[in-house]
Amino acid sequence: MRDPFMTSITDLPRPAFPFITIDDRGRPDLVAQRCTACGSTYADSQRVACARCGAREAALETFTPAHEGTLHSAVIVRRGFPGVEVPFVSAVVDLDGGPTLKGTLRGTRGFEPEDVATGQRVRVCFDDALGRKDKEGNSYVAHYFEPVSA
Amino acid sequence: MSQDIYIVGIHMIDFGRYPHRTPAQLGAQAALEALDEADVTIHDIQAVFSGSNYTTMIGQRILQQIGQTGVQIINLVNACSTGASAVRMAYTAIKAGEFDTVLCVGVEQMTGLGMLGGAAPGAIPTEGILGSATMPAVFGESGIEYAARTGATQADFAQVAVKNHHNATMNPKAFLRKETPLDMVLGAETIAWPLTKLMCSVNVDGAAAAVIMSEEKVKQRGLMDRAIRIRGSAMASAPWQERDPIMHDVNGPTRLAAEKAYAMAGLEPRDIDLVELHDCFASVELQHYENLGLCGEGEGVRLIRDGSTEIGGAIPVNVSGGLLSKGHPIAATGIANMYEIAQHLRGHAGERQVDGAKIGMTHVVGLGTSAAVHIFEKA
């Protein structure tokens, strides 16, 4: 039996994107950067400088964004690349306090225009990246949006 | 005194499918026609600015077809603004006084490429996880943002396709030449709601070329009869905006480039007689009405509803049929838009001629982002 405290982090799922972090117990969270000079936020963890004011890396602080936000825009994708299951909702979400994130909105009632109305509240959840694995067989964790009302 | 700069020869090949021709052959065909119209040969060309997003060293490949004179060639990759970037570079190079006769070419062979877009290669494919990176989804999201601000409907977007496809029935160089009534556009396959297939531009093969010349040289060679004066030439990238590049901003760079072009030309939007703008998807045409200052904020919807941008309207837009009808061979599109304006300013546009056209504007915008706006006047 494996000692749970000896888990190698290489066995844990990996973050699918640079704005997702996974702690040593495998718990995912969002990570983002904020410019302490001008307040701009970025869905990133390794920026070189601020794209708005030019402040260098030292001025960028890491923070944990809110897990709720507002749906800024969304489309219902009905023709995808080969091998990608459709329909799905492609969404742009303004997290409360920033930054803006793109992702897939799931858990809508259906795939009609009223289901993707802009301005609705959504939350971030984490799940396996649709079972996709890299060449070494590693699993990945991705973020998804879900309607708060659901 | 600073000289004006002119287009003296310009050509676009019929956009379509050329599976048995190479990109260099397509570019060569457009270049030779432009040279002929300018009444020059390849031996008069002092520099080449050429572009293709899918073929490397396209300028050299073209000159290997039509004349290896050893001149400077600079190849550009600037997404959908590539062709206009070539003209912009020719403009500045001639302004700088280093050359007086320059060739610009944009070429793309796209048959079989399928739907464009896609995330940067990473450990796993991200389509369907990180939303969608397809162009219809990306531009659809931009259109929905516009709709939320202005009240534009899917039918308003579809009406752009109706208008542009109608215009293309009068343009023999367009790929798609058939009337598409509103119910046909709305009833076509949904690619990424709100965009149906008939609201998306088509991948085609195409090439367009222009010969750009200094005023002194135009006069010396007696070419003023065909010369098109470049009144404004401006480009911009995306200025910082809170959502860019998570959500690519095609509005900000277009606005910046337009402001610069108007200032350079000493003109205002009401001075423009026709516009060829970047309707890669139907929805974005309404956005660009506002970005280019053709109407006030939020008034783009009114322009399509009241027919202002139809032929015979106050400001005809995409009389050629636009990218929606001509097809959109990425690097060729910028110069092809200029070709259309040149036909109208010369009074050679036939059935779709905008009567009395004196000033025309072209616009392209490539995601990433790069926008180019040019303003032209018949010499």
Interface residues (C-beta under 8 A of the other chain):
Chain A: R14 A16 F17 S40 T41 A43 A51 R52 H72 S73 A74 V75 I76 V77 R78 R79 G80 F81 G83 V84 E85 V86 F88 V89 S90 A91 V92 D94 G98 P99 T100 L101 K102 G103 T104 L105 P113 V116 T118 G119 A129 L130 R132 K133 D134 N138 Y140 A142 Y144
Chain B: G114 M115 G118 G122 A123 I124 P125 T126 E127 G128 I129 L130 G131 S132 T134 P136 A137 G140 E141 S142 I144 E145 A148 Q154 E189 T190 I191 A192 W193 P194 L195 W240 E242 R243 I246 M247
